[in-house]
Amino acid sequence: MNLSGNTVLITGGASGIGLALVERFLARGNKVIICGRRQEKLREAQRRFPELEIRRCDVSVEVERQLLFDWVKKSFPDLNILVNNAGVQHRMDLLLAQEKWGYYQEEILTNFAAPVHLSMLFIPHLAAKPNAAIINITSGLAFTPMAIAPIYSATKAALHSFTMSLRHVLADKNVSVIEVAPPAVNTDLGGAGLHTFGVPLEEFADAVFKGFERGDLEIGYGPSEKLMRMSRDEIDEACQRMNSRMSLQQEKTSRKVGKM
C-alpha cells in the first residue's frame, strides 16, 4: 500500500484512533473522507483539518451504509482505501444486563455487520483501483476476550476472522487487506476515563503507520502485538489473568462507592 496519493474513507473518523489516522494520512498527501454519527464532531474535525471531507452516517444502519457507498462512489471515484474503524464498546455484567436488545445489538451492527457490508459494497470498486486496500480495526480483545465487554470482544474476534478470509479471497487482486489490532489506547472508547491507562494515542498511531510503511498485513502494538502470535494455551492464561485483574478492580470500585 502506498502512503501518499490515495483517496481514503475512514469510518468513525471524527475522534480517537480514527482522527489520529486522519492526521497522518493527510500529512502524507492523501485525500481523506470521514463519516460518523455526530455532525458536530465531524464539523469539529473539519475545523481542525479544513481539507477534510465529512459525511454524517450511522454505519449501524444498513440503508445509511448503502447511501454512504453511493455518495462516495459518485463524489470520490478515485477512492482506493477503506478504513473500517467505527466501533462501540458497552461494558456490562451479563448476569445483570437489563437494557433493551437494541442497546446490545448496536455493538454487533457497528463493529461487525458494518465493516462486512461496507467491504462487500466496496470490493468491486476497489479491485479496479491501483494500490487499493481495506484496513479493518479489530482489537487485542479479539484474541483474549474481556468478560465485562463480551459483545465487543466477540465482534472483534469475528472481524478478525472475516479479515483473514477476505485476505485469502483478494490474494490475487490488487487489494491489500490489513488488520490493525489496538491494545488498550487512551481514547474515549466506551466512555471518558475508561482507557486512561492505555498507551498514548499518538504513540499508537505512529506505530500503525510504521507498520504500513513496512508493508505489514497484521499490525499490533505492545500487548496486542504479542497476543496476535500467542499459542492457544498462552491465550487462555493471558485471558484468565486479565479477567481476574478486571474483577479485582471492579470489587475495589464497588467498595469505594459503598463507602460514599
Buried (B, 14 or more C-beta within 10 A) or exposed (E): BEBEEBBBBBBBBBBBBBBBBBBBBBEBEBBBBBBBBEEEBBBBBBEEBEEBBBBBBBBBBEEBBEEBBEBBEEEBEEBBBBBBBBBBBBBBEEEEEEEEEEEBEBBBBBBBBBBBBBBEBBBEBBEEBEBBBBBBBBBBBBBBBBBBBBBBBBBBBBBBEBBBEBBEEBEEEBBBBBBBBBBBBBBEBBEEEBBEEBBEBEEBBBBBBEBBEEEBBBBBBBBBBBBBEBEEEBBEEBBEEBBEEBEEEBEEEEEEEEEE
